[in-house]
Amino acid sequence: YSYKGLISALCHETAFRQEFIAFVLLTPLVFWIDFIAFERFILIVSMVAVMVVELINSAIESTLDRVSTELHPLAGRAKDYGSLAVMLTLFISIAAWTLFLWPKIS
């Protein structure tokens, strides 16, 4: 079921697909640049966390859309909260990358 979920997310969720591509492209960079093991771990985990939260957000949205297509303030709020969770996780990942990459390139 996990593989089916991955394929479905890659096919139907544009944001997840973009985050997955970023993960595939940036992960080799983590090993190419001279990071210590802890920094590598944080950088990889921060990208995985973005994808995990994106999947949870997509699951919330899919469930709400399945239950009802009518606009409801609580459904809208749930979707907004999921979106905010993704944004905050992206900020954390960007902060980690900036924190660890900046000294290496400056």
C-alpha positions in Angstrom: 0.0 0.0 0.0 2.9 2.4 0.7 4.2 2.0 -2.9 0.7 2.6 -4.2 0.5 5.7 -2.0 3.8 7.0 -3.3 2.8 6.5 -7.0 -0.6 8.1 -6.3 1.0 11.1 -4.5 3.5 11.6 -7.4 0.7 11.4 -10.0 -1.9 13.5 -8.3 -0.2 15.9 -5.8 1.8 18.6 -7.6 3.2 20.0 -4.3 4.4 16.6 -3.2 5.9 15.9 -6.6 7.9 19.2 -6.4 9.1 18.4 -2.9 10.1 14.9 -3.9 12.1 16.2 -6.9 13.8 18.7 -4.6 14.6 15.8 -2.2 16.0 13.6 -5.0 18.2 16.5 -6.3 19.4 17.8 -2.9 20.2 14.5 -1.2 23.3 13.9 -3.2 24.5 17.4 -2.4 24.3 16.6 1.3 27.0 13.9 0.7 29.0 15.9 -1.8 29.5 18.9 0.5 31.6 18.4 3.6 28.9 18.2 6.2 29.3 16.3 9.4 27.0 13.4 10.0 24.6 15.4 12.3 24.2 18.1 9.7 23.5 15.5 7.0 20.9 13.9 9.2 19.2 17.2 9.9 19.1 18.3 6.3 17.7 15.0 5.1 15.2 14.7 7.9 14.0 18.3 7.3 13.2 17.4 3.7 11.5 14.2 4.6 9.4 16.1 7.2 8.2 18.4 4.5 7.0 15.5 2.4 5.4 13.8 5.4 3.4 16.9 6.4 2.5 17.4 2.8 1.0 13.9 2.6 -0.9 14.4 5.8 -2.3 17.7 4.4 -3.3 15.9 1.2 -4.9 13.2 3.2 -7.0 15.8 5.1 -8.0 17.5 1.9 -8.9 14.3 0.2 -11.0 13.1 3.2 -12.8 16.4 3.4 -13.5 16.5 -0.3 -14.9 12.9 -0.1 -17.2 13.7 2.8 -18.7 16.8 1.2 -18.2 19.1 -1.7 -20.1 22.0 -0.1 -18.1 24.9 1.3 -18.1 24.8 5.0 -16.1 27.1 7.3 -14.7 24.2 9.4 -13.6 22.3 6.3 -11.9 25.4 5.0 -10.2 25.9 8.4 -8.9 22.3 8.4 -7.5 22.7 4.9 -5.9 26.1 5.9 -4.3 24.5 9.0 -2.9 21.7 6.9 -1.5 24.2 4.5 0.0 26.2 7.3 1.7 23.1 8.7 3.3 22.5 5.3 4.5 26.1 5.1 6.0 26.0 8.6 7.8 22.7 7.9 9.2 24.3 4.7 10.4 27.3 6.7 12.2 24.9 9.1 13.8 23.0 6.2 14.9 26.2 4.5 16.3 27.5 7.8 18.3 24.3 8.3 19.7 24.4 4.8 20.6 28.1 5.2 22.2 27.5 8.6 24.4 24.6 7.4 25.0 25.6 3.8 25.9 29.3 4.4 29.2 28.7 6.1 30.2 26.3 3.3 29.7 28.7 0.5 30.7 32.0 2.1 
